Amino acid sequence: MIDLHTHTIFSDGDLIPSELAQRAYVAGYKVIAITDHADHSNYDFIIPRLIRACLKITGNGNILALPGIELTHVDPRDIAELASESRRLGAKIIVVHGETPVEPVLAGTNMAALQADIDILAHPGLITAEEAGLAATRGIHLEITTRKGHSLTNGHVAKMARQYKAKLVLDNDAHSPSDLVGREMAVKIARGAGLTDEEIEIMFANSQDIVRKVQG
């Protein structure tokens, strides 16, 4: 299993990076990306510390940890700049907090994110046809999420991705140990979103492709 969207105490997660990594390893994960919430106030604080932590975790050999960031509740006009700056600072995985139906995310966030240099649009909510098509064209992955309220629109995201040939990934958006659901539950959630077993395997392979790309 691969999870490219997790959080630690550097934002609103419960665990320090080393404990998150250890618990993910025990839960059967081979790769995680640590993508703490950020905006202009803290991205330059978080990324260097996650780089240091992930190098140490990966060097210990149990699990590959990738430093990333989740740009969260950022004004759409600022997303491209912050994504570029995050990449420059060394973030390997850039996620944008999409227009989930359970938070007051600014309208236009999905579109601005899909026009920026990012890897994953997280929980994009009621994503439009135009947005799904742009995700497909630009090779940006749309997220099927196992996390609570954000998962309410998984079925819609899966449908739009299928229709417009956008790539999907499945992430836990883990904030605490109980959020690391493992492969069996992840498959059930993906099936609940209407994905076929073949589509689920392709989705898991998409995460592997992202990891291979960022490793060079």
C-alpha positions, -999 to +999 in steps of 0.1 A: +000+000+000+010+036-007-005+067+009+005+100-006-015+122+017-008+121+055-004+146+083+018+150+114+021+174+143+036+199+119-001+207+110-031+189+125-020+153+128-016+134+160+019+119+155+055+130+149+068+118+115+088+088+129+057+074+147+035+080+117+060+061+096+063+032+120+025+028+124+021+029+086+048+003+082+031-020+107-002-014+090+013-027+057+023+004+039+054+005+018+054+042+010+040+073+026+041+110+017+039+134+046+019+163+033+011+187+062-013+215+057+003+248+046-002+283+033+021+313+030+027+313+068+044+280+072+053+262+040+089+273+043+090+260+079+074+226+073+092+215+041+128+215+053+118+197+085+099+170+066+128+166+042+151+159+072+127+135+088+119+116+056+156+111+048+161+096+083+130+074+081+138+062+046+174+056+056+164+032+083+150+009+057+115-001+068+094+024+047+099+050+021+088+084+033+085+113+009+084+150+020+054+169+007+029+196+014-009+201+012-018+236+002-049+242+023-076+269+021-052+290+000-068+317-021-069+303-057-049+332-069-019+321-047-019+284-054+004+284-084+030+305-067+030+285-035+031+252-055+062+265-074+079+277-042+071+244-024+087+225-053+117+247-052+122+240-015+122+203-021+086+190-017+084+158-036+046+155-035+024+186-038-013+181-029-039+208-029-069+207-006-098+205-030-134+217-028-146+191-004-183+195+005-177+195+042-154+226+044-158+261+031-131+259+005-131+289-019-148+284-052-122+282-080-097+262-058-100+231-080-094+249-112-065+269-099-049+238-085-053+220-118-035+248-136-005+247-111+025+224-107+009+198-084+006+161-082-027+154-065-060+173-061-073+160-028-110+153-022-121+175-051-158+173-041-183+179-069-156+183-096-169+196-129-165+182-163-141+210-173-120+203-142-119+166-147-109+171-183-081+194-173-068+169-147-066+143-175-049+167-199-023+178-173-017+144-157-028+155-123-043+128-101-077+131-085-081+116-051-104+089-038-103+094-001-110+071+028-114+100+052-148+107+069-168+135+053-144+141+025-154+107+011-190+117+006-183+126-031-160+097-039-186+082-062-189+114-082-151+118-084-148+082-097-176+088-122-160+120-136-125+104-137-139+075-157-158+097-181-129+121-188-100+096-184-084+114-154-061+094-132-071+084-097-051+077-065-065+065-032-052+082+000-061+080+036-056+117+044-043+102+077-043+124+108-042+097+134-033+059+135-069+048+130-069+066+096-044+041+082-071+017+068-049-008+050-054-024+017-085-045+025-106-016+037-092+007+009-105-018-017-139-019+000-141+019+000-130+021-037-157-005-046-182+016-027-173+045-049-183+024-079-148+014-091-143-020-106-115-043-094-095-035-126-099+002-120-088-002-084-056-020-095-049+008-120-055+034-093-030+017-070-006+015-099-010+052-104+004+058-069+034+036-077+040+057-109+040+089-089+066+074-065+088+063-094+086+097-110+096+116-079+125+092-072+138+100-106 
